[in-house]
Amino acid sequence: MTPTDPVDRLTVIELRRYTLRSGRRDELIELFDREFVETQEETGMVVLGQFRDLDEPDHFVWLRGFRDMAVRHRALTAFYGGPVWAEHGPRANATMIDSDDVLLLRPLSDGSAFAAPPPARPPVGSLTPERFVAATLWSFPPGRNEGIALIRDGLLPLLHRTGPAPIAALTTETAHNTFSGLPVRTGENVAAVFTSYPDESAHRRHLAMVRAHPLARDEVLPGIEHEQIAAPWTFRLAPTGRSLLS
């Protein structure tokens, strides 16, 4: 698979959130965007997005996708057993305190996968785009689908009607993690909705419109709140210069 293959074929997505040593985020981003983008994609994955967490100056968030779990196993084996990681992995690991906050996800429905990427990725050294990306996660009891269904059938249509359509909506991939060298969070039942805006004020306006909609106010949001086991968590994200998602 090449980096320009349709992203809607990617049925497995990793959402990875790293806690870094103080002041070393830009060091990791520079290394990542220079050494770990094309080299990962050459093994059969797609690096979808790299972000600075706007609320946590020592957190780095990124996403990568795979056609299926078998491809994921082959691609990760090839990359982490290959020469690029052998050369640059120790420097990357030296910036990190924790790299195990990882969710394994899949599209929530047939039409909720990430759209096809642009034909060319920004080159190394590109300026950070003036965009704002939000990733909101809801957690529900394992084995219960009512909250997931409310997001799929209630919240997503409202987001479409009131502002920019989400760029993706995902839920937990329950398949066994076959690459034990990289742990993922287990026992999860989440929905994750990704949205993109010119700036954060546009995001706030869109949220206000959704919350004011009678269907959201009276049915959808109270229903989701009834099903969730914790308050939703929104990552406020700034794409790096080479991120496909922005």
N, C-alpha and C positions, 0 to 999 in steps of 0.2 A: 504494500500500500504506500502511496506517495502522499506528500503533504497536501496535494490538491484533490485527492479523492473526496467525494461528497461526505460531509460531516454527518448527514442523516443516516449513514451506514454505521456510525459509531454507537453501538448499543451499550457500551460500558464506559463510564466516565469516572475518573478519580478527581475528587475535590480535596486538595492538599493544603494544609495550613501549618506553616513552620514557625516555631518560636526561635528567634535568633539571639545571638549575643549582642549586647548593647552597642548600637552604633554601626553594625556591620551589614545592615540590609542592602545598602547601595553596592557594597562589595559583592554580595551574593548575586544581586540582579545583574551587575555588569558581567560577572562570570557566566551566569546562567544564559543570558541573552547572546553571549558570544560563543559559548562552547556547547550548550546543552539543548539547543532547539533543533537544528537540522540533523544533528547526530542522533537524537532520539527518534526523529521521524524516519530516518533511514532504516530503522529496525522494524517499523510497522505501526507506529502510533502517531497521533496528531497532538502537538502542543497547542492547546486552544487559547489559553490566556495566562498571563503573568501580571500580578497586581501588588501594589502597596496597600496594606490595610490602613485606612485613614484614621482609625481609632487606636491602633496599636503600632507605634513606630518601630517596634522590633518584631513585627510579624510580616511574613511573605506568604501570599496565597496564590495558588496556580491550579490549572486544570489540564488534564490530558485525557485523550479518548482512544478507544480501541474498537475494532470491528466486533469482537466478541471475546469471551474469556480465554479461548485457546490462543488467539492472537496476542492477547495481553501477556500470557505466560511466555510465549516465544519472544516477544519484543523486550520484555523486562529482563529475561535471561540474557538476551543478546547484548543489551545496553550495559547492564550492571556487571556483566562478565567480560566486557569489551575494553579496548584500549583507551577510549576517551574518559570513561569513568575511572579507570585505573590511574590516569594521569591527573585528572582535575577533581575527582571525587574527594580526596583528602582535604583539599582547600575548601571545597563547598561544605563538607561536614564540619570543618573548623569554625564556620560561622554560626552553627546551629546548636541550640540547647535541646530542642525536641522536634522530630520530624514525623511523629506517629499519629498526629491528628488528621486522619484520612478517612473520608467517606467514599465508599464504592456505590455508584449510582447508575441508573438507567433512565431512559426517557419515560416520562409519566404516561404518555399516550403516543399514538403514531405520529401526531403532528407537533409534538413538543420537544423534539430534538434540536440541537444547535443547527442553524442554517449553514449552507455551504460557505466556506471561507472565501475571502477575496483571492484573486488569482496569484497575487504576489504578497509575501510578507514584508513589512518594513525592514530595511537593512540594519545591520549593526550600527549603533550610534544615532538612530533616529530619535527625534525629540519625543518626549512624553505627550500623548494626545490630550487635548482639553476635553475629556469625557469623564462621566461618572457612571460606575457600574454598581448595582446593588444585588446582593445575593441573600435572599431571606429563606431561613430554614425553620420548618415546623417539625416538632417531634410528637409522635403518637405512640400509644401502647403497641408493643410487638403483636403482630397477628390481627390487628384491627384496621380495617380499610375505610371506615366511615369518614375520618378526617381527610385522608388522601382523596376520596371521592368528592368531598366538598370543595377542595382546592381545584381539582380537575374540572368539575362540572359547574361550579359556582364562581369561584374567585377568578380563574383564568378568563372566562368569557367577559367578566366585568373589567378586567385589566385591558382586554382588547378594545372594549367599547369606550373606555374613558381616557385612553392615552396610548403611548407607544406599546405595541405588543411585546410581551416578554420575549427575550431572545432564546430562552429554554425553560422547561419545567421538568424536573427530574424527581425520581424517588429511589429508595434503597434497592440496590442490587443484592439479592439474597444468596447468590451463588457463593460457594466456598472459595475463599482466597487461596488460589493455587500457587501463589508466589510468596512463600513464607518469609523471604528476606525482607519484605516490606509489609509491616502490619497494617491492618485497617480496623476501624471501629466495628465491633460486632454487637449484635442484639439491638440494632437501630431500626427504626421505622420512621423515616423522614420524608418530607417533601421539600424540594429546593426550587425556588423560582428566581431566575436571573433576568434583570432588566437593565437597560442602558439609556442614558439621557445626556443631553449636551452639558448639563451641570447639575449640582445637587438641588438647586431650587426647583428645577423642572421635576425632579423626583418627588420632592415634598408636595408640589402642586398636584401631581398625579395621585399620590396617596390620599390627599385630602378629598379629591373627587371621588375616589373609590369609597372612602369611609362615609361620605355624605350620600351615596347612592342608596335609595330605600331598600333595595334587595340586599345589598351588603350589610347595611346598618341593622336591619331587622331579622335577617335569616342567615346569610352566609357567614359573616364574621362571628356572630354568637355561636353558630354551630361548630365552627372550627375551634373556637375557644373552649367549648364544652368537651371536645374530643382530645385536645392537646394535653400533654403531660408537663409542659413548661412553656413559658412565654416564647414567642418566635424571636429568633436572633437574626439581625440583619448585619451583614458585612458591608461596610462602605469602602469601595475599592477604586483605586486609581490605576488604570492600565500602564504597563511599562511601554517603552517605545516600540517593542517588537511583538506586543500582544496582538493576536488575531482578533480577540474580543475587545471591543472598546465602545 
